[in-house]
Amino acid sequence: MRPGIIKIRASFFWPKFSVVFRIIERYYIFMLLEMHCHTSRYSRCSQAGAASLVMQVKRKELQGVIITEHHYLWEEDEIKALKIEAELDENFLIMAGQEVETDIGHVLVFGAKRTIEEEISLKDLRAFFPDAGLVWAHPFRNGNIPDEKELLNPILDAIEIFSMNQTPKENYLGLKAWHKYKFTASSGSDAHTEGMAGAYPTQFDHSVTTMQDLVTEIRKSRCRPFFKEIPKSGTNIIVTEITIGTKGYDESRSRIIMKNITDDKKWLAAKSSSDINAFLCKNGFGEGQYRVPDIIYVNDKEKLIIETGQRGKNLFDLLTHVDKTIGLNYFRLAAQWLARFHNKNIKYGDIEGAIKKERKRFDSYLNSFVRTNNPYLKKIEPVINLVKDKEEEMYLKARDSFILNHGDYHPKNIIIGQDKQQDITTLFISVIDFGNSILFPRSFDVGYFLSQFESQFYAYPEISKYCIESDFIDTYIKESDIVLPDFMDEVNLFKIRANLSIAAYLIKVGKGQSLEMEVLISRSNTKTTLQK
């Protein structure tokens, strides 16, 4: 049996031990198995041919599959014939269990010596098959939430917490229960079609070659779902990224992002952001080249939002590592996405509330300079007043043209990815974090992006040489369905407005008198910028 291998290298850098402990290499051996799947041969609900199903599991880079038909146990000679039909080598494991109906729902049975044809109580199942491994299949399906007593039932050997037969929300509840009660957990695709097979593997700590091995590993709690769970903490928010399964040949894995918000005000903003995401997903941004993450689940009581995760990196990280030709394409994609978003002409939001918040922002920007006795106060105060007055004119004359803006459109909120790493035709751009969305002229997002781009790439002048402002604007205009006469004047205004926000941030992080601040103040000179 050929198990999966992870090679981990650790370096020890303490000087007095450097000779002895330069590098330690450790090999961690495990197996990945599909634990729950059905073929059309013996499960009427399945559309997957047996050979095509096991070959799909192999392509997903798993080391074996346990076929679990409904109330049917494959014979050994059938399994041998299947391996020959699928042209699989001896290293690939194929075994058979079965899925049976019980008084608690469906249970996977591993190690029973005969087919269990009838529905049976869990108690009798254990009495008749004392040596079998019993796993509760998809217990969170259809909104069911098992309690502690049910999940820790000593008759059961494990709980299937991840399943393609559960929604992402239900899989999250399974994960949450596992962390809380610490029972033995598994996962399985519950595949009824070829494409699902191998999507949710179970990881075994030791090599498995027989059904007895499998049962022993389950009962010894030496198995778990194969997934990554990466927590990322921020201000008043805990973000957890979960990726289930292997890349396999198609690089398709289930990804979700969980956001726990602890602050009530932040929660309202996050919930509003999720509403916008959900709307955009239903109106052209759910799939294809231009996207936003889909919202899976919102829980007011827990202040929890679950959304789809997407494979990719933010625009800032990419531009600092890719060839300039590729980088320029990404830069233009950002302009195209923004224009398409504005073309939706969304009026979602409160104009009066947006104006009120904007007025408060100007006061906070000025206070940042006053409070810290910043030497640039005299230069920045007339800039703040002029931008504020210009916006007040817009409130009176142009509010009918105000539409939904992202409000924080910058490279680190823009994700570029490919659904398939080797297939450029699957390239997509996705935008996150609508928490600062605002009803404003569409020029706001354009000016804000250009200013943020210039600031974020301050230390990378070579990037600004090919990702130039005029290219972004031209691309945006070409993609837009309408460009108002004052568009460029407004873009220049909102570039300065964004500079004020950046300046306040630099003061906050102790860079209020830095060279970066000096350059920013110079860029905000209203005589040269607003009168172009």
Beta strands, then each sheet from edge to edge (+ up, - down):
strand 1: 4-11
strand 2: 23-34
strand 3: 64-70
strand 4: 93-102
strand 5: 105-110
strand 6: 133-136
strand 7: 158-163
strand 8: 185-188
strand 9: 202-204
strand 10: 223-225
strand 11: 227-234
strand 12: 237-244
strand 13: 254-261
strand 14: 290-291
strand 15: 295-299
strand 16: 304-308
strand 17: 313-314
strand 18: 403-405
strand 19: 414-418
strand 20: 427-431
strand 21: 438-440
sheet 1: 1+ 2- 3- 4- 5+ 6- 7- 8-
sheet 2: 1+ 2- 9+ 10-
sheet 3: 11+ 12- 13+ 16- 15+
sheet 4: 14+ 20+ 19- 17+
sheet 5: 18+ 21-
end
